[in-house]
């Protein structure tokens, strides 16, 4: 597979839990809503998320115990998903191609493959 996609395969919006302003978790500060699907930059990949974990660090952000660099924010960085699109400078290979299932390492530039299903 050459890593190209049909633009019709990418939805214009996605569902996400959005934090507009920090507040105690008990007050339900996250809103489940439709947001625009991001477009990958030239060195990025777009992942269609199948499952997302929220760790304690995310909860610190939600409750305002850690600073937020931008607002609103979509917490959750522990994901498993399928590569939906590649940026123009990303070279596809067997493990990094549209359709491959990945579990990227949080906050690291290079994804690591767990139980990979190559494209």
C-alpha positions as CSV (number, residue, x, y, z in Angstrom):
1,X,0.0,0.0,0.0
2,X,1.4,3.4,-0.9
3,X,-0.1,5.3,2.1
4,X,-2.5,7.3,0.1
5,X,-6.2,7.6,1.0
6,X,-9.4,8.6,-0.5
7,X,-10.3,11.9,1.1
8,X,-13.9,10.6,1.4
9,X,-12.7,8.0,3.8
10,X,-11.8,10.6,6.4
11,X,-14.8,12.1,8.2
12,X,-14.8,15.9,8.5
13,X,-15.7,15.7,12.2
14,X,-15.0,13.3,15.1
15,X,-16.4,12.7,18.5
16,X,-14.3,13.8,21.5
17,X,-14.4,14.6,25.2
18,X,-13.5,18.3,25.3
19,X,-12.2,20.3,28.3
20,X,-13.0,24.0,28.0
21,X,-11.9,24.9,31.5
22,X,-10.5,22.9,34.4
23,X,-12.9,21.9,37.2
24,X,-13.2,19.0,39.7
25,X,-14.0,15.7,38.0
26,X,-17.2,15.4,40.1
27,X,-18.7,18.5,38.3
28,X,-18.4,16.7,34.9
29,X,-16.2,19.3,33.2
30,X,-15.7,17.2,30.0
31,X,-18.2,17.6,27.2
32,X,-18.8,14.9,24.6
33,X,-19.1,16.7,21.3
34,X,-18.3,16.7,17.6
35,X,-15.1,18.5,16.6
36,X,-13.3,19.0,13.4
37,X,-11.0,16.2,12.4
38,X,-7.4,17.4,12.4
39,X,-5.4,17.4,9.1
40,X,-2.0,15.8,9.6
41,X,1.0,18.0,9.1
42,X,3.7,17.0,6.6
43,X,5.6,14.9,9.2
44,X,2.5,13.6,11.1
45,X,0.1,10.7,10.9
46,X,-3.6,10.8,11.5
47,X,-4.9,8.0,13.7
48,X,-8.5,6.9,13.8
49,X,-8.7,6.1,17.6
50,X,-10.4,2.8,18.5
51,X,-9.7,3.0,22.3
52,X,-8.4,5.7,24.5
53,X,-7.3,5.6,28.2
54,X,-7.3,8.5,30.5
55,X,-4.4,8.4,33.0
56,X,-4.0,10.2,36.3
57,X,-1.9,13.0,34.5
58,X,-5.0,13.7,32.3
59,X,-7.1,14.0,35.5
60,X,-4.6,16.5,37.0
61,X,-5.1,18.6,33.8
62,X,-8.9,18.2,34.0
63,X,-8.9,19.4,37.6
64,X,-6.5,22.3,37.0
65,X,-3.6,20.8,39.0
66,X,-1.4,21.0,35.9
67,X,-1.3,23.9,33.5
68,X,-3.0,23.7,30.2
69,X,-1.0,25.1,27.2
70,X,-4.1,25.6,25.1
71,X,-7.8,25.6,25.5
72,X,-10.0,23.8,24.8
73,X,-8.1,20.5,25.1
74,X,-9.0,16.9,24.3
75,X,-7.3,14.8,27.1
76,X,-6.2,11.2,26.6
77,X,-2.9,10.1,25.0
78,X,-3.0,6.3,25.7
79,X,-4.5,5.1,22.5
80,X,-4.9,2.2,20.1
81,X,-6.0,3.0,16.6
82,X,-5.6,2.7,12.9
83,X,-3.5,4.9,10.7
84,X,-6.0,6.9,8.6
85,X,-3.7,9.3,6.8
86,X,0.0,10.1,6.4
87,X,1.6,13.5,6.1
88,X,3.3,14.3,2.8
89,X,6.8,13.6,4.2
90,X,6.0,10.4,6.0
91,X,7.4,7.4,4.1
92,X,5.0,4.5,4.4
93,X,6.4,1.0,5.1
94,X,4.9,-2.3,6.4
95,X,4.4,-0.9,9.9
96,X,3.5,2.7,9.0
97,X,0.9,2.7,6.3
98,X,-2.7,3.6,6.1
99,X,-4.7,0.8,7.7
100,X,-2.0,-0.4,10.1
101,X,-3.1,-0.7,13.8
102,X,-0.7,1.1,16.2
103,X,-0.3,1.9,19.8
104,X,1.9,5.0,19.9
105,X,4.1,5.8,22.9
106,X,2.6,8.8,24.7
107,X,4.6,12.0,24.2
108,X,7.3,10.4,22.0
109,X,7.9,11.1,18.4
110,X,8.3,7.5,17.2
111,X,5.3,5.1,17.4
112,X,5.8,1.7,18.9
113,X,3.9,-1.2,17.5
114,X,2.0,-3.5,19.9
115,X,0.1,-6.5,18.4
116,X,0.5,-4.9,15.0
117,X,-1.9,-5.7,12.2
118,X,0.0,-4.4,9.2
119,X,-1.9,-2.8,6.4
